[in-house]
Amino acid sequence: MADDKQNGSDMVDKAAVEVAQMALESNEDVAKPATAPNEAAHDDAASKGATKKEENGTPKAAPVSTAAFKEQFKAFSKFGDTKSDGKHLTLSQSDKWMKQAKVIDKKITTTDTGIHFKKLKSMKLSFADYNTFLEDLAKTKKVELDEIKSKMANCGAPGIHNATPGKAAETVARLTDTSKYTGSHKQRFDETGKGKGIAGRKDLPDSSGYVSGYTHKNTYDKTH
């Protein structure tokens, strides 16, 4: 009889422990933050953003104005060809444009432009075909197309190179400073820097009536 009571007591204690454990687990589930799914979604988005940034490496160039790029196309299509209607561009004109825009460099060479230009099997390309040429070139050389177009749209009029401002003017000023001239060149200018003309290049005979070397010329009237 005592054994039966002991077994019954053990069973009650075991059941009580199981109920308490279930209640504790239920409380832990309720205490978990309800925003866990949102946090997971945020982490996933951040991970995708980081991956995208790593894949791109550098930020993409801003889209180029089609109108500005087309105006440059028209200008360079007439560069060196007065009879051009501005609707077609040759390989030579394209290379000049790219060199001025500094698109042709160590990564993109004239060999690359020649190969891709000739893929279109035409000596002159229309604006649409030229865009196809640039897309193919950018894809092959792994360069952003918008970056290429941005440089070409903002490189200035044909034949204008971005020289260092003031450098040419500084050189000209130095070479034309008459105060620094020496020898026979110095004799060609007066004290103000004005040229003496033929008198500065030849020894003209003195017909004033004074002997050579006389230093008081034209002073008589001032002293008498």
Secondary structure, DSSP 8 states (H G I E B T S, - for coil): -HHHHHHHHHHHHHHHHHHHHHHHHHHHHHHS-TTHHHHHHHHHHHHHHHHHHHHH-S-------HHHHHHHHHHHHSTT-TT--SS-EEHHHHHHHHHHTT-SSSSS-HHHHHHHHHTT--SEE-HHHHHHHHHHHHHHHT--HHHHHHHHHTS-STT-----TTHHHHHHHHHT-GGG--HHHHTTB-TTS-B-GGGGTS-----SS--TT-S-TT-HHHH-
